[in-house]
Amino acid sequence: LVSREQHNDRSVVRVRGVPIGPDTVTLIAGPCAVETPEQTLAAARMAQAAGATMLRGGAFKPRTSPYAFQGLGELGLKILADVRQETGLPIVTEVVSAHDVDMVAEYADMLQIGTRNMQNFALLQAIGEAGRPVMLKRGMNATIQEWLMAAEYIAQRGNLEIVLCERGIRTFETATRNTLDVSAVPVVQELSHLPVIVDPSHSGGRRDLVLPLSRAGIVAGADGVIVDVHPQPSLALCDGAQALVHEDLAELADAVADLTVYM
Ligand code: PEP
């Protein structure tokens, strides 16, 4: 269902009217985690001022350590919905359990499957029936074929509104958290009609790499970029080291605009 053999033209997925797909580079930005109403609104205003057309933010955070901040849960979703009301930005947020899909879908415009859940098949099937566009991140240990098969689980349940997100894979390199697999962008676009975006924040894990990795992804043909921003990264409860501040985000937005010539 997700193969180009089934559908030769590349698809456009629309999230509350915001297109993700060929002929555009969609900028999605927001906090890694929703922490407070003030922090989320400030991050959303930063994102919007720089030209982002969608807001990201995690209310359910799948953390490596059980002692790390796990997210605000439904309260975080309510904050996101309030910020959407204020800014008009559609929201993408992660769902980590099949039991929560309906509840998260009540608030979210797009449902995110994170790297750790790419092969949680019950979750993929539930999300395939939720009636919302999906952003499916690549498993950090997954091959491209496994990633596309994960998308197939969602599509099989009737939902073809899927955006793939390359967010880095595990390699032997320790200088970065993961290695952004830039080659995955053209490879996926040849195999599948689904849009593909890149996440330079979670792959590199470092603020200084977000701009170069975004550039690399766009030049390789990515249909969008999703980045973390935070009004005060040093106080962030999650992944502050990769969060962009205002100036960085403006520079990124300029780079996105300049690089659209490579589309
Ligand atoms: C995220 O986007 O909030 C996230 C946790 O990303 P990933 O699943 O790619 O680690």
Residues whose N, C-alpha, C, O or C-beta is under 5 A from the ligand:
A	BS01	PEP	C32 G58 G114 T115 R116 K137 R167 H202
